[in-house]
Amino acid sequence: MTRKTTLPVKMLTAAVLLIGLLAINCDERDVPYIIDEDEIARYIRVEAEAQELFRSDSLIVSGTYQAPGSAALFYDSILSYEREVTVIVGDSAANYGSLGMLYEAVAVVNDNFAIRTLRMEGSDTTPVDHNRQFTRVGFFLKLGDDAQDYVGWKLWGIGPAPSTTPPVNVTVDPEIGVPYPGDDDMFDRQPIELGGDFEYIRISEIRSIAGGSYLALSTNIHNVQSPVRYYQLLAGAEDGGYMTRPMLQVDPESYADTLRTPNGNTTQYNVVLMQSFRDDTFQYNSGWFFYYRVPQ
């Protein structure tokens, strides 16, 4: 009798132990990837610096504006908005010198706006519906262990959409300091292990501009022989709040404008959005960002 009951108990115990070991092994294999992906996405949602650098509010500002060479007034309104975040986590660590061997990750953040633009000229109002997509890439390094916030991941850099180039060259000239690129030329680093088309500027290298000072912005089209001309719509924060306005046309190839940085600004980072439109059709072409730091 004892022999008949002891064997099943032993078998049941062994089965429970085996299931436990399998569960542990599954956790060890699957959970870190799931946690890494989710925690990086959560970082973008809730961490203060990421909220500022990946902000989606006030990118499309209501208010009438004029386009160069047109007597019409334009007015944008948002029909819908959707954000998509795709996280890619590296499989192996890369050598970051004094920082050691670190894992890398990239988060591609797509902001998709469905826009209705009213073109108002005299008594005529013409609505045009179109989409504007703005893509930013966050580059992350795993600087800590799983017990730390966001399982050790830290936003290390930010960059533009892979394999895209603004149709114009942009120069940013601060009131005090050295001019610097405001287009894709400002991003000059790549992940060591992930590689690919991802480029970024380190968060610590974002230019510092004093609140209340001026940024002089200028654009020049890439190909002066091209029959296509673009005008740029500037969106950003300045003293008095957020604004959107076309840059001033200097000649057929170039535009310029001046932005006064917010004085007493409570955010550490500011984002300037530049949108490009064909000046013959007034249709959206592309949009890109440049960033500056506000000393606290």
Rosetta blueprint (number, residue, H / E / L):
1 M L
2 T H
3 R H
4 K H
5 T H
6 T H
7 L H
8 P H
9 V H
10 K H
11 M H
12 L H
13 T H
14 A H
15 A H
16 V H
17 L H
18 L H
19 I H
20 G H
21 L H
22 L H
23 A H
24 I H
25 N H
26 C H
27 D H
28 E H
29 R H
30 D H
31 V H
32 P H
33 Y H
34 I H
35 I H
36 D H
37 E H
38 D H
39 E H
40 I H
41 A H
42 R H
43 Y H
44 I H
45 R H
46 V H
47 E L
48 A H
49 E H
50 A H
51 Q H
52 E H
53 L H
54 F L
55 R L
56 S L
57 D L
58 S L
59 L L
60 I L
61 V L
62 S L
63 G L
64 T L
65 Y E
66 Q E
67 A L
68 P L
69 G L
70 S L
71 A L
72 A L
73 L E
74 F E
75 Y E
76 D E
77 S E
78 I E
79 L E
80 S E
81 Y E
82 E E
83 R E
84 E E
85 V E
86 T E
87 V E
88 I E
89 V E
90 G L
91 D L
92 S L
93 A L
94 A E
95 N E
96 Y L
97 G H
98 S H
99 L H
100 G L
101 M E
102 L E
103 Y L
104 E E
105 A E
106 V E
107 A E
108 V E
109 V E
110 N E
111 D E
112 N E
113 F E
114 A E
115 I E
116 R E
117 T E
118 L E
119 R E
120 M E
121 E E
122 G L
123 S L
124 D E
125 T E
126 T E
127 P E
128 V E
129 D E
130 H E
131 N E
132 R E
133 Q E
134 F E
135 T E
136 R E
137 V E
138 G E
139 F E
140 F E
141 L E
142 K E
143 L L
144 G L
145 D L
146 D L
147 A L
148 Q L
149 D H
150 Y H
151 V H
152 G H
153 W E
154 K E
155 L E
156 W E
157 G E
158 I E
159 G E
160 P E
161 A L
162 P L
163 S L
164 T L
165 T L
166 P L
167 P L
168 V E
169 N E
170 V E
171 T E
172 V E
173 D E
174 P E
175 E L
176 I L
177 G L
178 V L
179 P L
180 Y E
181 P E
182 G L
183 D L
184 D H
185 D H
186 M H
187 F L
188 D L
189 R E
190 Q L
191 P L
192 I L
193 E L
194 L L
195 G L
196 G L
197 D L
198 F L
199 E L
200 Y E
201 I E
202 R E
203 I H
204 S H
205 E H
206 I L
207 R L
208 S E
209 I L
210 A L
211 G L
212 G L
213 S L
214 Y E
215 L E
216 A E
217 L E
218 S E
219 T E
220 N E
221 I E
222 H L
223 N L
224 V L
225 Q L
226 S L
227 P L
228 V L
229 R L
230 Y E
231 Y E
232 Q E
233 L E
234 L E
235 A E
236 G E
237 A E
238 E E
239 D L
240 G L
241 G E
242 Y E
243 M E
244 T E
245 R E
246 P E
247 M L
248 L E
249 Q E
250 V E
251 D E
252 P L
253 E L
254 S E
255 Y E
256 A E
257 D E
258 T E
259 L E
260 R E
261 T L
262 P L
263 N L
264 G L
265 N L
266 T L
267 T L
268 Q L
269 Y E
270 N E
271 V E
272 V E
273 L E
274 M E
275 Q E
276 S E
277 F E
278 R E
279 D L
280 D L
281 T L
282 F L
283 Q L
284 Y E
285 N E
286 S E
287 G E
288 W E
289 F E
290 F E
291 Y E
292 Y E
293 R E
294 V L
295 P L
296 Q L
